[in-house]
Amino acid sequence: MKKRVLSAMRPTGALHLGHMAGALSNFVRLQNDERYECFYSIADWHALMSNYAESSNTGEFCYMALLDWLAVGLDPEKSPLFIQSHVPQHAELALALGMITPLGWLFRNPTYKEQIENIKNKDLSNYGFLGYPVLMAADILLYRAELVPVGEDQSAHLELSREIVRRFNNFFGEGILLEPEPLFTQTPKVPGIDGRKMSKSYGNSLEISEDEKSMWNKLRTMKTDPARMRRTDPGDPDKCPVWDLHKVFNHDEEEKSEIAAGCKCAGIGCIDCKKKLNAKIQDMMTPVRERRAKYEGNKKLLDDILADGAERASKAARETMSFIYPAMGLLKNPKRCI
């Protein structure tokens, strides 16, 4: 029996090489592993938890996310690719779980505390933001997912889902919901062009959808080791974000050794180092751009992929809800197929 895996991403705009090296490469790896049955959701309800006041682009962002997913190699024949709100059982199960989730559990969520303190340009005093873990739990439990890919820093989120399962089953019957297990994944450090973590909000990202010229213009201006003021100054690769990108995207170990040695003795200039990095990135992006060209501009094909993904996801969702309603004492609507 294949183990079922659920992964999701919020649609917030174009995805970048940090997403590609981290979550998306893992999505593709799991999809191609015969041990797993994967469901991949574009979590538009989750996007509204903080962007509710500026949501007009949410639909367009869903298409952008889907295009980026397809471009990096996600295959809709192997795994359902679907929009969260297209499967209404996500919202139904979130409501059901919200009935039994104590408020104290939500207020103690470390991510909630951190973001309330640090995000000052948005009003986050809404239930959707506080109740994010309940909806996340519903996303996972709806598919009876056994595994959820997470970084170790995200394990607290998944543990809250497991606590909700235990509380639900204690009220309504053991085994109705399954406790998901973490599938820990390594996420490489991917700096942006200013040296900080690559992020759309910092305006420092290399986007998956960018063309070769645009990427090179950004790479060309990247910050390097501040000690290298002149071409003849020796540097330290470990203080250079360009080297950090080499470590992620350059898999030629011999070339990397030469670059590191050349940096330390000023045998290679920063612009030459950036050119070598650009060559590796463009080689990597060639098949990505070719796959993207197959789907870009074909909205009907994208809609068909989403419709098929939603139908396949809905089949699993309806099966789960067929247990939830009677367990909670709710009377089934005889005119509706749950």
N, C-alpha and C positions, 0 to 999 in steps of 0.2 A: 504494500500500500504506500502510495506517495504521501509525503507529509505536506499539508496545505500551508502556504505562506501568504500573508497579506502585507502589502507595502502601499504607501500613499504619499503624495506630495501635494502641497497647496499650490494652486495656480496664481502666481504673483507677478508674472511677466516672463521675459526670456530667461532661459536657464544658461548657466555658464560652465566653464571647464572645471570649476570646483565641484559642481553637481555631477559632471560627467565622470570625473576621477573617483568620486565618492559613491553616492547613492546609485547613480544610473549604471555604472559599471557593475555594481553588485546586483542590480535588477537583472541585467543581461546574463550574468553568471548563473544566478539562481534559475532563470528561465530555461537555460540550456542544460541544467542538471536534472537527470532523469529521476532523482530522488524526490523532487519537489513538484507540487502543483501550485502555481503562482496566480494571484489576483492582484492587479495593479490599478489603483484608484486615483483619479484626479480629484482632490478633496475640495470642491468648491464651497461646501458649507463651512468648512474650516477657514477658508479665505475670508469669509464674512465676519468671523469672530472679531477681527480687528479692522477690517476694511469696509464695514457695513455702511459707512457714510460716503464712501467713494467706490461703489461697487459696479459702476457702469461698464468697466472693462473686464469684468470677471469672465464673461463668456468668451471674449477674444483671448484672454489669457489661457483658458482651457484648450483652445485650438493650438496656441503657441506651445504649451506643455506637451500636447500630443505629438506635434511635429518634431519637437526635440527628442521625445522618447523614441519615435520611429527612426529618426536619423541616427541615433546612437546604437540601434540594433534591437530594440524591443520588437517582438514578433506577435502580432495579434492572433496569428494562427495557433501559437503555443500558449499564450496567456491572455485572458480577458483584459482589455484596456477600456476603462469606463469612467464616466463622471459620477461622482458620489451621489449627487441629487437625482440622477436618473434611476437610481434604485431607492424607492421611497422607504424601504424597510430600514435604511440607515437612520432616518429621522424617527421612525416608529420605535425602534429598539432603544435609541438614545432617550426618548421620552420614558419608556418603561424602566430603563436603568436609573434615570433621574429620580424616579419615585422612591428608590431605596438607597440612594447614595447620600451619606451624611455631608452636610455643608462643611464640617470641620476637615474632612478629607480633602476637599477642594481648596480651602484656604491655606492648608499646610503645603500644598504643591510648590516645590522650590522654584519651578519655572514661572509660576504665577507671581510669586513674591518678587522675583528678580525683574520680570518685565514691567510690573506695576511701578517699581522703583526707577527703572531706567528709560522707559518709553514715555516721554513727556509731551510728545506732539499729537497724541491721540487720546481720546476718552475711552478707557478700557473698563469703565465701571458698568459693564453689561453682563447679563447672565451668560451669553455665548462665550465670552472670554473666560469667565470663572468656570463654566461647565465644559470647557474644552476636553478635559480628560474623560468625561462621560461619553461624549460623542466619539472620541478616539477608541474607547473601549467597545462601543457599539460597532464601529468599523471592523474591529478585529473579530469580535465574538459572533457577528452576523454570519461569518463564513466558517465558523468553528476552526479558525486558523490555529494550528499547533505551534507555529513559529513566526516570530516577528523580527525582522532584521533591525537591530539598533546598535548604536555606539554605546560604549560603557557609560557615558555621561547621560544617556537617555533611559537607563534601566529603571529609574524611579517612576517614569511615566508608565512603563509596562507593569511595574509592581502594583500600581494603583488599579490597573485593569484587573489584575489577578485578585486583588482585595474585593473588587466589585463582584467578580464571579463567585467568590466564596460567600459573600453576603447574600447574593441572589439565590444561590443554591441552598443556603441555609433556610431561607424563607419558603422556597417553592419546589425544592426537590433536588437531591444530589445528582450530579451528572447532566443536568439540563444544559448548563453552559460549561465549556471547557476552559481550563486555565492555560493561556498561551505561554510558551517558553521563549526567552530571548535567543535570537541567533546573532551573537556578537560579531560585528564586522569592523575591520580596521579602515579608518577614513584618513587618507593622506592629508598632510598640511599643504594647502594650495594657496599661495599668496596672490594678491592682486598686484596691479602694476605700481601701486604705491607702497608695497611691502606689508600692508595689513592683510588680514584674511580676505580672500576674494568674496565680494558681496555686492549685490545690486545696490543696496542702500548706501554703500560707500562710493559708488560710481567708479570702481576700480577693476571691473570684471572683463574677462574675455568671453564673449557669448558664443554658444554653440552655433548660432545662426549667422555669425559674422563671416564676411568674405576674407580672403587671404590678405588683401591690401589693408583692410581695417585692422586686422589683428597685428600685422607687422608695424603699423603706425603706433599702436599702443605698446608693443614690446620694445620698440626702438627707444621709447622715452622712459622705460622702467628705471626705477631707482636701483643703484648697485651699492657695493660696499663704499661707505662715505670716505674711507681712507684712500680710495683711488681717485684723487683729484686730477691727476695727469695720467697719460698713457703709460708712462714709465714707472708709476707708483705700484709697488706690489700690493696685493689684496688678500683678503681672507674669505674664501667661498662661503664659509658658514655664517658670514654676516651679510650675505647677498641674496635678496629674494629671487634674482634670476637663477641662481644655483639651486634654490629650493624648487623652482619649476623644472630644472633639469632633472632633479632627483625623482620627480613624478612622471615626467613625460619623455625623458631620454633613457632608453633602455640599452644603449650601447655603452657597456661598462668601460671598454678601452678608451672610447672618446671622452667619457666623463673623467677618467683619470687624467687624461692629457689636459683637459680644460682646467681641472682643479690645480694641477701642477703649474700650468701656464699662468693662472691667476696669481698664485703665490709668488712667482718670480717675475711678474710683469711680462711674461713671454706671449701673452694673448691680451688683446684689448677688450674692453667691455662690449663694444659694438660687434666684434667678431664672435664673442661668446653668445650674444643675443641672436646673431644670424644662425648659429648652429642650433640654438634652441628653436628658433622659428622654423628651421628646416624639419626638425623632428615633429613639431606640432602640426605643420602643414601635411606631412606624410600621414599622420594620424587622422587628420580631418578630411582627407580626400574621400575615403569611403563614406564618411558621415555626410558629406555634402552630396554625394551621389545618391545615397538613400533618401535624403531630404528632397532632392529634385523629383523623385518619383511621386511624392505626396503633395508637395507644395503647389498651391493653386487649384487643387482638386478637392473642393469642399465636400462634394458628394461622397468621395471615397473616405474622407475623414469621418463624415457623419455615419457612413455604413459601418466603419470600424467601431465607433462608439456605440451604435445601436446593437451590433452583435455582442460587444463586450457587456453592455448593460443586460441583455437578455440572458447571457450565460451566468453573469453574477446574480441576476434576479432569481434564477432557478435555485441556486444555493441559499439565497436569502429567504425565499419563501419556505424552504424546508425547515430552516431554523425557526422562523416565526410560527410555523405550525405547531411547534412545541411550546413556545413562549406564551401564546395567548391562553390556552387551556390551563397551563401551569399557574398563571396569575389569576385564574378564575374569570377571565373575560369570555364573553359569549361570541362565538364565531359568527360573522355575517354570512348567512347562507348564500348570498348573491355574489360574494367575493371570494376569489381564489387567493388565499393568503400568500 
